[in-house]
Amino acid sequence: MNCSLPPSLLRWFESHARELPWRGTHDPYAIWLSEIILQQTRIQQGMAYWERFMHRWPTVEQLAEATEDQVLREWQGLGYYSRARHLHQAARQIVGMGGFPTTYEGIRSLKGVGDYTAAAIGSIAFGLPVAAVDGNVYRVLARYFGIDTPINSTAGKKEFTALAQSLLPATRASEFNQAMMDFGAMQCTPQSPLCQGCPLEETCVAWHDGRVGELPVKLRKVTVRERYLSYYYVRCGGRVAIHQRGEGDIWQGLWEPLLIETSEKGKTEDIGVDFGKGRLTLFRQGVKHVLTHRILWADFFLWETDDRPTLPEGYIWIPESDIGDYAVPRLVEMLIEDCLSSD
């Protein structure tokens, strides 16, 4: 395709590229790690986690040797914990392969790696001529070409992927993909894009048609569900009770104190626990915690007792001093911080 977009973007990138610790390397492990961390995370937050992981596990072999609990503990605070589990599983896949795969198909076969991530890793680490299409790229292309096909539709994904691939300079795939990402993140932003003085201003359809604020188009999102949680931090004889969350729900594999979930706000559920022993203190009430497609409302209690209560199956008692060794959701971390700071 004869288009002024690629050369203009590459020129812009030469003077505006973000300085990131994983740039300047072709180490596929470092690049893969950065891409997984940044899937649902802002760069400023993700950078600290990337540095922490690289310091603790400098190679994929070392990451593969870690336990899932250790990986989840380092990941704590980033959310979307399936990414951490997939990261760990993929590390073991890579070791089993004898090294990092060097083809798009091989990279795409890794656990937790989708089309965009495989293209980003492949182009940056190995120079593979594959376009990486993320939210930034969708936005730039939709505005520049004036495309109103919904970007989260099947037709939209095919259309934008084909368009990005047709624009890709085969010998500069790494630079072009990173230029598109940076341009969307810094210049062609979701809100208040820097259209005045933009290097694409003269040829941008959305700018000339006054449609910058309308593009890209997205299909309506799914309904957000509300859930109501009551957490009880049970303390007895220097120990606390926790259990590990199972599969098929949020926070799989993470740990939490005694939980009672109700179907509606203010409703009580009988789970066979006798709360008559010891002292029960309400620390926080109605805490709102937002996840993708869910809004959680949580009450936090401290339950101090001299006699261990009978709890549902699956709970274990650990020394309270060891609680920091267990990966917990951020919501639970807030409860623990409140309880420990009250001592």
C-alpha positions in Angstrom: 0.0 0.0 0.0 1.3 3.4 -1.0 0.7 5.5 2.2 2.6 8.2 4.0 1.8 6.7 7.4 4.9 4.4 7.8 7.6 6.9 6.9 6.0 9.6 9.0 5.6 7.4 12.0 9.2 6.1 11.8 10.5 9.7 11.6 8.4 10.6 14.6 9.7 7.5 16.5 13.3 8.4 16.0 12.9 11.5 18.2 10.0 10.5 20.4 10.6 6.8 21.3 10.0 6.1 25.0 13.0 5.0 27.0 12.1 1.6 28.5 14.4 -0.8 30.2 13.6 -3.7 27.9 14.3 -1.7 24.7 17.8 -1.9 23.3 17.8 -5.7 23.8 16.8 -8.6 21.6 16.6 -11.0 24.5 13.2 -12.7 23.9 12.8 -13.6 27.6 13.1 -9.9 28.7 10.8 -8.8 25.8 8.2 -11.5 26.5 8.2 -10.7 30.2 7.5 -7.0 29.5 4.7 -7.8 27.1 2.9 -10.1 29.5 3.2 -7.6 32.4 2.0 -4.7 30.2 -1.1 -6.6 28.8 -3.3 -5.0 31.4 -0.9 -2.6 33.2 0.3 0.9 32.8 4.0 1.2 31.9 5.0 3.1 35.0 3.6 0.5 37.3 4.7 -2.4 35.1 8.3 -1.3 34.9 8.9 -1.9 38.6 7.5 -5.4 38.3 9.6 -6.2 35.2 12.7 -5.1 37.1 11.7 -7.1 40.1 11.1 -10.3 38.0 14.4 -9.8 36.1 16.3 -9.4 39.3 14.9 -12.4 40.9 14.7 -14.7 37.8 17.2 -13.4 35.2 16.6 -16.3 32.9 13.6 -18.2 31.8 15.1 -21.4 33.2 15.2 -19.8 36.7 11.6 -18.6 36.3 10.6 -22.1 35.3 12.1 -23.5 38.5 10.1 -21.2 40.7 6.9 -22.4 42.4 3.6 -20.9 41.3 3.1 -19.4 44.8 6.4 -17.6 44.5 5.5 -16.2 41.1 2.0 -15.1 42.3 3.6 -13.4 45.3 5.9 -11.3 43.1 2.9 -10.5 40.9 0.8 -9.4 43.8 -0.8 -6.0 43.2 -0.8 -6.2 39.3 -4.2 -8.0 39.1 -5.4 -10.3 36.4 -3.5 -13.1 38.1 -4.1 -15.6 35.2 -1.3 -13.7 33.5 1.1 -14.8 36.2 0.0 -18.4 36.1 0.3 -18.4 32.3 3.7 -16.8 32.5 5.0 -19.5 34.8 3.5 -22.3 32.7 4.9 -20.8 29.5 8.4 -20.6 31.1 8.2 -24.3 31.7 7.0 -24.8 28.1 10.0 -22.8 26.8 12.4 -24.9 28.9 10.7 -28.0 27.6 11.3 -26.8 24.0 15.0 -26.4 24.7 14.8 -22.6 24.3 12.6 -19.7 23.2 10.7 -20.4 20.0 11.9 -18.2 17.1 8.8 -18.4 14.8 5.5 -16.6 15.1 3.6 -19.9 15.4 6.0 -21.2 18.1 5.7 -18.0 20.1 1.9 -18.0 19.7 1.8 -21.5 21.1 3.0 -20.3 24.5 0.5 -20.2 27.3 -1.0 -16.7 27.7 0.4 -15.4 24.4 -2.2 -14.1 21.9 -1.8 -12.7 18.4 -0.6 -9.3 19.4 1.9 -10.5 22.0 3.3 -13.1 19.6 3.7 -10.4 16.9 5.3 -7.9 19.3 7.8 -10.5 20.7 8.5 -11.9 17.2 9.2 -8.6 15.6 11.2 -7.0 18.4 13.3 -10.0 19.4 13.7 -11.8 16.0 12.7 -9.2 13.4 9.8 -11.2 12.2 7.7 -9.2 9.7 4.4 -9.5 11.6 2.2 -6.5 12.6 1.4 -6.2 16.3 -2.1 -4.8 16.7 -3.1 -3.5 20.1 -5.5 -0.8 21.4 -3.1 1.9 20.4 -2.8 0.6 16.9 -6.5 0.2 16.5 -7.0 3.8 17.5 -4.3 5.2 15.2 -5.6 3.3 12.2 -9.3 4.0 12.8 -8.7 7.7 13.1 -6.1 8.0 10.3 -8.2 6.1 7.7 -11.6 7.1 9.1 -12.7 3.5 9.8 -15.9 3.0 11.8 -15.9 -0.8 11.9 -16.1 -1.8 15.6 -12.6 -2.7 16.8 -13.9 -5.4 19.2 -15.9 -7.2 16.5 -14.6 -10.2 14.5 -14.8 -8.2 11.3 -13.0 -5.3 12.8 -10.1 -7.4 14.1 -9.6 -9.0 10.7 -9.8 -5.6 8.9 -7.4 -3.8 11.2 -4.9 -6.7 11.3 -4.9 -6.9 7.5 -4.4 -3.2 7.2 -1.6 -3.0 9.7 0.1 -5.9 8.0 -0.1 -4.2 4.6 1.5 -1.1 6.1 4.4 -2.9 7.8 7.9 -2.2 6.3 9.2 -5.8 6.3 12.8 -4.8 7.1 11.8 -2.4 9.9 9.0 -4.4 11.6 10.4 -3.9 15.1 10.6 -0.2 14.8 7.3 0.2 13.1 5.4 -1.8 15.6 7.0 0.1 18.5 6.4 3.4 16.7 2.7 2.6 16.4 2.4 1.7 20.1 4.3 4.8 21.3 2.4 7.1 18.9 -1.0 5.8 20.2 0.2 6.1 23.8 1.7 9.5 23.5 0.3 11.4 20.6 -3.0 9.8 19.4 -4.3 9.2 22.9 -7.9 8.1 23.8 -8.7 11.4 25.3 -7.4 14.8 24.3 -5.1 13.6 21.5 -2.4 16.0 20.3 -3.8 16.7 16.9 -2.4 20.2 16.5 1.1 19.8 15.1 0.6 16.0 14.7 2.9 14.7 11.9 -0.2 12.9 10.4 -2.4 15.9 10.6 -2.5 16.7 6.9 -3.6 13.2 5.9 -5.7 12.1 8.9 -9.3 11.5 7.8 -10.7 11.8 11.4 -9.0 15.2 11.9 -10.3 16.6 8.6 -13.9 15.2 9.1 -14.1 16.3 12.7 -14.5 12.7 13.9 -11.5 12.3 16.2 -13.7 11.9 19.3 -15.9 9.3 17.6 -13.2 6.9 16.6 -12.4 4.1 17.1 -15.9 2.5 17.4 -16.5 -0.2 20.0 -19.4 -2.5 20.5 -21.3 -2.1 23.8 -19.6 -3.9 26.7 -21.2 -6.7 28.7 -23.2 -6.0 31.8 -21.2 -5.4 35.0 -22.1 -7.8 37.8 -22.0 -6.8 41.5 -20.8 -9.2 44.2 -20.9 -8.9 48.0 -18.1 -10.3 50.2 -17.5 -10.4 53.9 -14.0 -11.2 55.0 -13.1 -12.4 58.5 -9.4 -12.3 59.5 -9.5 -15.1 62.1 -6.7 -14.7 64.6 -6.0 -17.4 67.2 -2.9 -18.1 69.3 -0.6 -16.2 66.9 -2.0 -18.0 63.9 -4.5 -17.0 61.2 -6.8 -19.0 59.0 -6.6 -18.8 55.2 -7.5 -20.9 52.2 -6.5 -21.0 48.5 -9.1 -20.0 45.9 -10.0 -22.7 43.4 -10.5 -22.7 39.6 -13.3 -21.1 37.7 -13.5 -17.8 39.4 -11.6 -14.6 40.1 -8.2 -14.7 41.8 -7.6 -18.4 41.1 -4.7 -19.8 43.2 -4.5 -16.8 45.5 -5.0 -17.0 49.3 -7.6 -15.3 51.4 -9.1 -15.3 55.0 -12.5 -16.7 55.8 -14.9 -15.5 53.2 -18.7 -15.4 53.2 -20.2 -14.3 49.9 -23.9 -13.3 49.7 -26.2 -12.9 46.7 -27.3 -9.4 47.7 -26.1 -6.5 49.9 -27.0 -6.9 53.6 -28.1 -10.5 53.3 -26.6 -13.1 55.7 -25.6 -16.6 54.9 -25.2 -19.5 57.3 -22.0 -21.5 56.5 -21.9 -23.3 59.8 -19.4 -21.0 61.6 -20.1 -20.1 65.2 -19.2 -16.4 65.6 -20.1 -16.4 69.3 -16.5 -17.0 70.5 -14.0 -14.3 71.1 -14.2 -10.7 69.8 -15.5 -9.6 66.4 -14.5 -6.1 65.1 -15.7 -4.5 62.0 -12.7 -2.6 60.4 -14.1 -1.5 57.1 -17.5 -1.6 55.5 -18.7 -1.2 51.9 -15.3 -1.1 50.3 -15.7 -0.9 46.5 -13.3 -2.8 44.4 -13.6 -2.8 40.6 -12.6 -5.6 38.3 -13.3 -6.3 34.6 -17.1 -6.9 34.4 -17.4 -7.0 38.2 -17.9 -4.6 41.1 -17.0 -6.1 44.5 -18.4 -4.7 47.7 -16.6 -5.9 50.8 -16.8 -5.7 54.5 -13.7 -6.5 56.6 -13.8 -8.0 60.0 -11.1 -9.0 62.6 -12.1 -12.1 64.6 -9.9 -12.7 67.7 -10.5 -15.9 69.6 -8.7 -18.1 72.1 -10.3 -21.3 70.7 -10.0 -22.3 67.1 -13.4 -22.3 65.5 -14.5 -25.0 63.1 -14.1 -23.6 59.6 -15.2 -24.9 56.2 -13.0 -27.5 54.5 -9.8 -26.2 52.9 -8.8 -23.6 55.5 -5.3 -23.9 57.0 -3.7 -22.2 60.0 -0.4 -20.5 59.5 1.8 -18.3 61.8 0.6 -14.7 61.3 4.2 -13.7 60.8 4.2 -15.8 57.6 1.2 -14.1 56.0 3.4 -12.1 53.8 4.7 -15.2 52.1 1.3 -15.9 50.6 0.0 -14.2 47.4 -3.3 -12.5 48.1 -5.6 -10.2 46.1 -5.1 -6.5 46.6 -8.6 -6.3 48.3 -7.4 -8.8 50.9 -4.1 -7.1 51.3 -6.0 -4.0 52.4 -7.7 -6.1 55.1 -4.5 -7.5 56.4 -2.8 -4.1 56.4 -5.7 -2.7 58.5 -5.6 -5.6 61.0 -1.8 -5.5 61.4 -1.6 -1.7 61.7 -4.2 -1.8 64.5 -2.0 -4.0 66.8 
